[in-house]
Amino acid sequence: MEILRKNIDQNIVLSSDLSFKTDLGWTEGAEQMDKEILYSIINPTENYETVRYIHYPYSSSTINAPQTDIWYSFNFLTGVSYTQNYEVVGITLTENAKMLRQSTESFFRLEFYKTANDEAPLQTNRRLVFTKNLTLPLGEKIFYTGTTVGSTIPLNDYIYFPVFTGSNYRNTENMYLFWFADDSPFEETNLTGNTFYMTAKFYNAKDGTVTDFVNTQLSVGQPVIEQNHLYYKVIIDRSDFSYQVFRYNGVTVGNRIGETNDPITFYERRQ
Amino acid sequence: MKRNILLPSKKFFGSIEEDLTIRVGLDESRNILREGDRTILLDTALLFDKERNESNNYKIHGKLKMVFRNMYSGNTNYTPLKELLYLVGDGSTNDFTGFLPYDELAFLRKDVLRETNQIVSTDILNFYLRNIVVSGQSQHMSITSIEAPYHNWNIYLSYVFSGDTQYPMKYTLSGGTVFDFIASDGIPFRVEDNGTTYRLTSPVEHGISDGEFIIISGGTLDNSLPLSGRTFLVTSVGNSVYNSSKYVLDISKSEIPSGTTLTTVVFGKRCIDRRNITGTTSTYYVHKHKTLTLEKDYILDKVGFESPIWEDEKKILFENSAGVNDVIVERNRMESLIYDFKNPFVLTGLTNNLGYTPTEVYVTVVFINGNGYFKYPPKVGWKFNFHDSWIDEHFNGTSSIEDTIPTTAFTRTISATTFNFTGGTELPMGTVLNGAFIEYNESELKERVVSEAFHRISNPANIFDYGQTGNTIGFSGASPTNLFGLYYQPHYRVKLRELSPYVETSTTKEVYNLPQNAKYSEDEKLWKWRDLYDHGFIDPDGFGTNYPFINNIHYVKNDINFYLRNENLYTNKKDLIEKVTRFKC
């Protein structure tokens, strides 16, 4: 500051809170930084609300109207072929029909994984995000008129099969997936996106074993390639909160499945 | 820069105390570089409060309970409907008079077309044998389980964007005497000569207190007279009947100029101060709503562990009109449902009819008539258009039709007879609907609901005839152009923010600091407004909002008891005054 000499008295008024603003522009930047730091480390407002995703309607071949029921079908190994009879995993027809604990406590577990940037899933890169349990009594049943082992008297009772259906009409849980409404909880990870990989296991309450399943019938001796044979691909749609399940071979995404005439089929993995 | 420090406790009446920090920089004039760490005081409660009050996201959900008894029994020649009627008898006498199946009025239809897997008898165990069959109705229309919650009714969010003072209305007395008026005329009052006073009785709450004034139009007190010549002191309210102070008021005959004649019904407006008629007289108008969501923007599901106390009514017929034996028919199903808008509503960019961001939105329930069994669109009326024993002429003809609701026409031909149907379709975003009849007084800055709006629906007689075109026992005045039927309230208020019950005033010239709802009173030379309460603040009188706040969303629970009423049988409409003779304990 320069003071020009004049022949009259001059005053310099210094206010106690006078600021020459030598740091002009810094304050706003610092305040902005404050806000950003606060936002990122203290109680960031992210949307952790989980919402319900419904199985997307598909054309039914039976009726001229869209249907939404989802179908799962599991097959156990018996020798070199497959069966849907729980007897091969040790649960007898009587235990099945009478709903003894061996059967009510056994369940299939659908495991849903996410991978970074939707890469093909491997045990090394997948993250288990949620599971769904399908207990044996949730399955479909038939009225069995045959006999049991060691008896000549017809059983004449209901027998459960490892076939499951989910329906929004009956409000069955198998119908729905529950997941976050948006990806804000995963913003700083690479686990965002709408894709999941689904595989299945069977937890046997009779003998405590856990059985793995694959997505295709493998021939005897054919090696299991994890990303090709273990998973189905599940894609959710956040615009209408629906989901669809597709065949998946580790590289390409196949047809949609889970429909009445094309259930999501799992086969017991050969050892 | 000049800064005013507003004590938190002075923010609005009753607001809480909180610590304020003022940073005084003693070294600011000489520091070129900011040295050291910045200090930020963290208080999670304050931070939460800040985030909560800055958030405009609202998730609206709640229970929806149908309260209804299906009371109209009639006949139809339309065989797909005839086969499903809940017959008065059991079908064995060839009399197929019956009630509409409940599914025609249900929020969640059960008669959906779907695949079902029937259990088979077999001795094969290796593979599961499925037996897929088709169940549900498809004769009149195929409704899938996905469409079921949207076929009869639709639920939308709406807000009030305007008020219509010119909306034409009618008020009908028994015997069919009709009085036409427009919304801005005010509330209808029946006039009774009471000796030294005129007694005015309104069919809705008049909202006028003892000592206030009423501006009357009717008879010789018409618009040709100045307002001051039609403004009279309310000398008393009520007539000794319980609650009648809300409906009855007296004015002194001595105030009324000689030669004045009053009609049987006059229309009255509330005035607070006779010396300032224009500034203190209420205006009356009909809310105009705009829809904010689309048809599929909500989920409707059964409540898991609740059912209403009323009885489900269903039975097995011996035989229906198609000759099928042992048919289950259903007259009533007491639905208890949960609705949930899929996405949060973001309260931004909207202006209500009073010129500020809305403090409330509405859950709007519209009968959509997917099957076309009812005349469509519905007609809209208000509380004073429903009477115990006669039908109101307001509904006669087409003038009261809610004609902004889109429709679709279709036909069905049965045995060479063609039946015409008109159903509704999805309301586009921004559809305008009529809402409540409102009184607004500018000196109080407050709206009062005179009457909620009601939609009335009825069946065309050629589709389902229950005597709706003429007089029935205890109910008169119906005609082919004015059918009695069912009515319901379409708009349910959801409070998002709370305005203070008191009015703040200021003479400030700094208009940029005034709240959005401030209005300048020319008479009082004052700015007036109501404070906007913070979320989480409840004043001692219970006003305020305190919704759960998480995920940056306010979760607003709004339960609705949905009354669907039979117009000719629901007899609690008369002025809402019940003469209490004795109490039963």
Chai-1 contact restraints between the chains, C-beta under 6 A:
chainA,res_idxA,chainB,res_idxB,connection_type,confidence,min_distance_angstrom,max_distance_angstrom,comment,restraint_id
A,S19,B,E28,contact,1.0,0.0,6.0,A-B,restraint_1
A,S19,B,S29,contact,1.0,0.0,6.0,A-B,restraint_2
A,F20,B,S29,contact,1.0,0.0,6.0,A-B,restraint_3
A,T22,B,I32,contact,1.0,0.0,6.0,A-B,restraint_4
A,D34,B,I40,contact,1.0,0.0,6.0,A-B,restraint_5
A,T45,B,E51,contact,1.0,0.0,6.0,A-B,restraint_6
A,T45,B,N552,contact,1.0,0.0,6.0,A-B,restraint_7
A,N47,B,N551,contact,1.0,0.0,6.0,A-B,restraint_8
A,Y48,B,N551,contact,1.0,0.0,6.0,A-B,restraint_9
A,E49,B,N551,contact,1.0,0.0,6.0,A-B,restraint_10
A,P57,B,I146,contact,1.0,0.0,6.0,A-B,restraint_11
A,T62,B,E115,contact,1.0,0.0,6.0,A-B,restraint_12
A,T62,B,I132,contact,1.0,0.0,6.0,A-B,restraint_13
A,I63,B,L113,contact,1.0,0.0,6.0,A-B,restraint_14
A,I63,B,V134,contact,1.0,0.0,6.0,A-B,restraint_15
A,A65,B,L113,contact,1.0,0.0,6.0,A-B,restraint_16
A,A65,B,S142,contact,1.0,0.0,6.0,A-B,restraint_17
A,A65,B,T144,contact,1.0,0.0,6.0,A-B,restraint_18
A,P66,B,T144,contact,1.0,0.0,6.0,A-B,restraint_19
A,Q67,B,E115,contact,1.0,0.0,6.0,A-B,restraint_20
A,T68,B,I146,contact,1.0,0.0,6.0,A-B,restraint_21
A,T83,B,N126,contact,1.0,0.0,6.0,A-B,restraint_22
A,Q84,B,F127,contact,1.0,0.0,6.0,A-B,restraint_23
A,Q84,B,Y128,contact,1.0,0.0,6.0,A-B,restraint_24
A,N85,B,L125,contact,1.0,0.0,6.0,A-B,restraint_25
A,N85,B,N126,contact,1.0,0.0,6.0,A-B,restraint_26
A,I142,B,V120,contact,1.0,0.0,6.0,A-B,restraint_27
A,I142,B,T122,contact,1.0,0.0,6.0,A-B,restraint_28
A,F143,B,I119,contact,1.0,0.0,6.0,A-B,restraint_29
A,F143,B,S121,contact,1.0,0.0,6.0,A-B,restraint_30
A,T145,B,S121,contact,1.0,0.0,6.0,A-B,restraint_31
A,T145,B,D123,contact,1.0,0.0,6.0,A-B,restraint_32
A,G146,B,D123,contact,1.0,0.0,6.0,A-B,restraint_33
A,F161,B,Y128,contact,1.0,0.0,6.0,A-B,restraint_34
A,V163,B,Y128,contact,1.0,0.0,6.0,A-B,restraint_35
A,N168,B,S145,contact,1.0,0.0,6.0,A-B,restraint_36
A,Y169,B,R114,contact,1.0,0.0,6.0,A-B,restraint_37
A,Y169,B,S145,contact,1.0,0.0,6.0,A-B,restraint_38
A,T260,B,E115,contact,1.0,0.0,6.0,A-B,restraint_39
